[in-house]
Amino acid sequence: MDRTRDTKRTIKTESVAASIPYKAEIVAGSTDYVDFLQNKRDSYFWISGVYFCNTPMKIDLKFQTVDAPNAGSVLFDIIRAVKLALTKKQKGALEPICAYGFKRPPKMVSLEEAEDQFKKFVA
């Protein structure tokens, strides 16, 4: 269980790190089910840095969502794209689909590039 949790956290952390255009210390949070939250998810973001005259600043952000529909729209896009690929008799790991819809694609690209590649693939 711990190994699976560590692997999942690593994959999430790498995915988040790939989506920002600069280096930063990132740790993607918990991968555990929390009984009292049921189908809700609480995400916390702590952003710290410095601004004018090297003055420290910190932003604390709490983001609450209903967990179940979070990936719904992307899942529908993936299903449609896979159907399109099957119609074109394509198979294997299709990079535009993987980069757009999954946290650990064969080739990691920026979110913008993944979306552009996906749009070109389905066009």
N, C-alpha and C positions, 0 to 999 in steps of 0.2 A: 504494500500500500504506500509506504513512504517513497519507494523508488518511482512509482507511478506519479505520485504527487509532485516530486522533484522534477521529473521529466515534463509534466504538464506545465509547471511554473516556468521552466526554462523555455519551452516553446512559446508560451504567452509573452514572456519578457523579450525574446528575440523578435517576435512579431511587432510588438509595440516599438522597440528600438528601430526597426526597419522603417517605421512609418514617419519618423521625424528626421529632418535634414541635418542634424548635428549630433555630436556625441553627448550623452548625458547618462548619469547614473539612474538606472531604471530597474525596478523589481515589480513584476506583475503579481498581484496579490493572491489571495487564498483560492484554492481549488476544491475546497471542501463544501459539502452540503451543510447548511445551517438550518436546523429544524424550525426555529421560531421565525425565520424569514420566509419559509415555504417557497412560493414561486416568485419571490422578490429578490432583487440583488442590490446591495449597497456597495458602491465603489468609492474609494477615497483617493484623492490626488493631493500630494504635497509637492509644491513647487517652491524652491528656494533659490535665491540668487542675490545679486547686488544691483543697485542702480546708482544714481548720481553720487559722486564722491565716495564710491565703494560702500554705500550704506546698505546694510542687509535688508532683505525683504522676504516675506514668506506668504504663500497663498495656500489655504486649506479649502478643499472643495469636496463636497459629498454629492454623489450622483446616484439617485434611486431609480430603478427601472423594474418592470415586470420582466422576468427572465425568459419565459417561454417564447415570446415573439421576437426576441432580439435578433435572431439570425433568419427569420422568416423570409424577408424580401430577398436576401442574398441566396438562400436555399432555392427559392423559386427561379431566380436567374440561373443558378447552376444547373438545375433540372432541365430548363429550356435549352441551355447551351449544350448539355450532354446529348439531348435528343437531336439537336442540330448536328453535332459531331457524328452521331450514329447514322443519320441520314446521309452525311457526306462520306460515310465509311472510314472515319478517322478513329484511331484508338490509341491507347497508351496515356501517359500523363501529358495532357494538353496544357502547355504552360500558361496561355491566357486564362483558362478556366481555373487552374490551380492557384495562380497568383492573385486572382480576383476573389476567390472564395474560401481559401484555406490559410491557416496560420503558418504552415510550414510547407510552402510549395517547393518543387525541385529547384527553382531559381527565384530567389527573393528579389523583389523590385519594390519601388516606392508605391504608395497607394495610388498616386496619380497615374503612374505608368501602368499599373495593373488594370486600372479602370479603362485607360485608353486602349490597351491591348485587347481587353474583353469586348469593348464596343466594336473594335475592328473585326474581331472574330465573329461576332453575331451579325454584323452588317451584311 
